[in-house]
Amino acid sequence: MSRKSPAVPLLLATAAAVGVYALFVRALDGARARLAGRSETLETASGTVEYAEAGEGQPVLVVHGASGGFDQALEMTGALADKGYRLIAPSRFGYLRSGLPGDASPARQADAFAELLDHLGVDKTVVVGISAGAWSSLRFAVRYPHRCRALVLLVPADALPVGTSMHGGGVVRAMFASDFVAWAAVTLNRVLPRIFTPLILGTGADVVLGAVPSEQARVRRLLDHLLPISWRRAGMGLDVATAADVEECPIETIACPVLTISAKDDAFGTARRARSIASSVPDGQAVIYSTGGHALVGRHDEALRAITGFLAGIR
């Protein structure tokens, strides 16, 4: 009886590792290529601010959420560009090509938005803030009331209660520790969605698995487009720090119309925040879906219709 050489398992393991690494490199190269040439940069008092634009018409400043960038903002709201809106999507402090100033507070981020709008010749704008983008969007509405025509907040993030940690804690931080780990988590999510989907997207796996194919494809894009995570890590660190110590914001002074949108089953608990904001301003309304999670899976088109209907009333 012949015996296998001890070198055979080692060779197989090496070949498998090389193959996996090749897939990772191809995915990372594709992510970099997807971002290349799509944005501009502006030097502001707060450092470099990256931004991209889409569409023509009424200006809409779209502020992305955690683990995002200008690309996430356009992915979430890009359909508005075909409905008579000019989307202006900056990358927040620490994301992609935007710098990270020493005082990277939501208020300073709002000031950087104002500088960007000055550069683009935009006097008044609608502001759409997504998740953690709500903090600086609210600050913009407070600090620049004459420039904020209306405010829309999608699944608006809240500050963390004292002593708590981000959803998923160390597990999520480990997933985003490197481009390879993030890619591995996204790749494994395709076969283990019940483990990773709630942690990464704050959305129940059953909601995603039960969605129509087009929505499942949108979720896959949201996950794939986390890469390169190394280009977003500084901003994500800032979001974690901000969530633990968000400055008080006088929301009740916001005079423009406000629309908040969330889902009851958002694992990040934004439905309560959405209701609170809408009830705290003079002209606010909240749309809370029964399902959809933090990614508003199965509700994306409904949310866009709610936004366009709301903005049509503002006009």
Steps between C-alpha positions, in 0.01 A plus 500: 500500500644832396507796728439860400801719533475740798571774250169445315268654766741790534500558126120487490472744789750734334313485170173576678654795686646638178161465330319677784752780504468541122123540538555760771749698289260497205213625720717775651625611158140510379396711798777752434414514131133559582590816695762634263412817312153539649569782745668838546675653799482846656738656751302652786577649840454146634730339246425299188135423426416247230170519316313368199194623313218342301196639321373851442234711666418583860816450713499216753796455733521126578697410814604134521495270801765295679737288288399709199628784287363695205437166329266375773307827489444470125413130527228577755350802323624483142151451359420859598746620235250385235215691665620858467748519787868591506665269749808629679667218693803583718710241679490586871815557706734199485320326214668422169687816390360739762739607774456464875553829687592511866156631596283276285170576675162482323486881523833537319385248241191716442727802446698301242173422320425873488842568345436231241164652410664844467755348263222347289295820497211348694314738729221274631478123505299207621709283734464120511690341788545122517559317831809656666478779243202628700727660760665750264178539298313614810785735583484650152127567539565668836804705399382598151121533519495744207671243279308185594180475298397166653656214696454128435651245737517133402542259794655780711767382743475592866763547769584193706384488862788537744682170554379327182698407188429497130268226371709187454785643708835333449362266235422788266830674577684178416316468169610848402857465626639451151395483137554123501288440811223726367506321164492163674199606710311627195585184307398269786174694532387342174500156664444606864257793471341438839829576673637798314198684355361620836848602620603692190169636371280503810245305298356158571615224264139390445415847371781486246439139397130573452558811288454517124814431289561868425510582872727206575732630228495846660599348834787312336621827347483677837715227650743470209546876500633502855836442335756639526427514873848640561390817317206537738647388832594847630146623442352191662717558806372856516140376479556258788650780711219739404231244584645470848506875556261691270472867594155625588327644194206744536280306259191693608640813331494344152244701306501321164273202425646170622428143385643200683484142370581175681379146566378342822735203457815709448751316720669834570181640653456804280119492495483657844747770395303570182179552697674715759651736243175537306307581816762747624491741205218740407442338159594134518360169384622144544452200271566175688477172310421174675795321338809584298775526758775760493550453126125548434496174307178468303417862587759685294264597217230594750745719687604679180134560415444639848795734452390625158144550622627693801728719289226563244294648782793724597518638148 
